[in-house]
Amino acid sequence: MEQQPLLTEREAAKLLRISVQLLRKWRAQGTGPDHIKLGKCVRYSVADIELCVVSSRSSTIGLRVRQHCDSVR
């Protein structure tokens, strides 16, 4: 199994099409995709981001990724 590179905050926010500030808010609230803390650096795995998105799907058109991905955890 090949390990995917970890994403920075900026890369993760870009992938989710949200602001870095919103990603930081979710992290402070303990919601959003799981993250990895390496010293002062915060990283995200693509797999965790995808899991968060899948768990946040809604039939309502126009919804952005919900803050609460916790239902999967």
Beta strands, then each sheet from edge to edge (+ up, - down):
strand 1: 36-38
strand 2: 41-43
sheet 1: 1+ 2-
end
